[in-house]
Amino acid sequence: MTMMAKIKETVVFLQKQGVENVDFGLILGSGLGELADEISNPVVIDYADIPNWGKSTVAGHAGKLVYGTLSGKKVLALQGRFHFYEGNPLDVVTFPVRVMAELDATGIVVTNAAGGVTHGPGTLMLINDHINFTGQNPLIGENLAAYGPRFPDMSSAYDKAYQATAKLVAARAGIDLQEGVYMGFTGPTYETPAEIRFAETIGADAVGMSTVPEVIIAVHSGLRVLGISAITNHAAGKQAELNHEEVVEVTTRIKETFKTLIKEILEEL
């Protein structure tokens, strides 16, 4: 089955479950999936039931697709994303973004838990650009010309107007929203101290193991992108050790602020 056929098959399935047109896709990272619990009139679908869909195997990722209304917008939320390091091919990692585009979404809000290079734990960071250090690109292979060009322009991958809205909303709500460049690694190992020194030298403010593939596909599909990282720990070499438990603990601590920020941004977009 071709990729286009898979996308259309999945869309037809979701529509039969009650999923209609989508204003925004939400990709919710580690420990941040609770936002989907606030969606009203939800249609909740287990990933395992969706044709051509991947699996999310990481703690803090619920593995459910939730459709409904949030802040007056129709949203399709991923409670748990797919990662390359789980053994998923990149076409699986990014497949939900293609489906969002096929459902006529205007944009996506992509979130993640990230290690801080220039920002400390507990910080919310607006992503203004990224560095793809995965050595991979989800557009390698046949181009889906129905979605976008062979050579997409990544000059403004993160929508400038969305960023301006996010800053205004954060200021109004009294939320300290920093900004910076997200650098994507494959994982699943955390970075070495030497890699973090390199990342800082070339201009990264946060590092993580997700987001970059989805954003590339979003740009190719003509979707506008807003990205926000929850900085959950100092990156390697800046604290004694790194572990996933700390990631979940810090996201739990800041999730209420995070949820408030996302909901108020959606209201304005």
C-alpha positions, -999 to 999 in steps of 0.1 A, spaced: 0 0 0 14 34 -9 18 61 18 -10 82 3 -33 51 4 -23 45 41 -30 82 50 -65 81 33 -73 47 49 -65 61 84 -85 93 78 -115 73 67 -113 52 98 -110 83 121 -139 100 104 -160 69 111 -151 72 147 -164 108 148 -133 128 139 -142 157 117 -122 187 105 -93 197 127 -81 232 135 -50 222 153 -30 191 159 -14 187 194 16 165 199 21 161 236 55 150 250 66 132 281 45 139 311 24 165 292 -4 144 279 -28 154 306 -38 184 285 -58 160 264 -79 152 294 -93 187 293 -107 183 257 -145 186 258 -168 161 240 -139 139 234 -136 110 210 -108 88 225 -92 61 203 -64 37 214 -35 38 191 -37 0 188 -71 3 171 -60 28 144 -49 14 110 -13 22 99 -6 39 133 25 34 154 30 24 191 42 46 219 62 26 245 77 53 267 66 59 303 46 91 305 30 85 270 -6 72 273 -9 60 237 -43 75 229 -57 98 202 -81 124 215 -104 146 193 -127 173 205 -129 210 215 -102 228 235 -103 266 240 -129 269 213 -108 250 187 -112 216 172 -81 197 182 -66 163 175 -42 154 203 -16 127 205 -13 115 241 22 101 234 43 105 203 63 79 184 101 81 186 128 70 162 147 54 191 118 30 198 125 14 165 99 32 145 108 42 109 105 79 104 74 75 82 57 60 112 70 87 136 56 114 113 25 96 101 1 114 125 12 148 111 3 137 76 -31 126 89 -36 160 106 -28 177 73 -53 155 54 -79 164 80 -74 201 70 -56 212 101 -43 248 100 -13 241 123 2 219 149 14 226 185 43 203 192 56 199 228 84 180 243 105 175 274 141 186 268 174 190 284 186 225 291 218 238 275 213 275 283 180 272 303 174 255 336 149 229 348 113 241 351 117 266 322 92 267 294 110 275 261 94 287 229 112 270 200 122 295 174 144 272 153 159 237 154 191 219 145 186 184 130 215 163 145 198 130 140 215 122 107 180 113 94 154 132 74 118 119 71 116 132 35 143 109 22 127 87 -5 98 94 -29 84 129 -25 47 131 -18 41 159 -43 4 162 -32 16 176 1 47 196 -7 78 202 -28 109 180 -32 131 207 -14 110 224 13 122 257 27 129 255 64 138 292 69 106 298 90 98 263 102 84 277 134 57 302 126 66 338 135 31 349 140 24 320 163 55 328 183 44 365 187 10 353 199 27 329 224 48 357 238 19 380 242 -2 354 259 26 344 283 32 381 292 -5 386 299 -7 355 320 25 363 339 42 331 326 80 332 322 84 320 286 119 318 274 129 310 238 156 293 219 169 267 195 160 230 199 186 204 188 173 170 179 193 138 186 181 103 180 185 90 215 178 68 234 211 76 252 213 110 268 240 132 252 275 131 264 291 162 281 312 167 249 281 166 227 265 193 249 296 215 247 293 211 209 256 218 210 261 250 230 289 261 206 267 258 175 238 277 191 215 251 207 196 261 239 179 227 245 184 191 234 160 163 229 150 131 211 119 141 192 101 170 175 124 176 145 110 148 122 74 159 129 82 196 123 99 187 90 68 169 78 45 196 91 64 222 70 64 200 40 26 195 45 20 233 47 11 232 84 20 262 106 41 251 137 42 263 173 68 245 194 73 246 232 98 227 252 95 219 289 131 220 302 132 192 327 169 189 336 203 204 329 219 187 299 249 163 304 279 178 320 258 205 337 244 182 365 257 150 381 235 125 363 205 122 340 174 100 343 139 97 329 123 98 364 135 134 367 120 143 334 86 130 345 89 147 379 97 181 366 70 180 339 45 170 366 56 201 386 52 226 358 23 210 339 -4 233 352 15 263 340 22 246 307 -15 236 302 -26 271 310 -2 285 284 -12 261 256 -50 267 263 -47 305 262 -25 304 231 -51 282 213 -78 307 223 -59 335 206 -48 316 174 
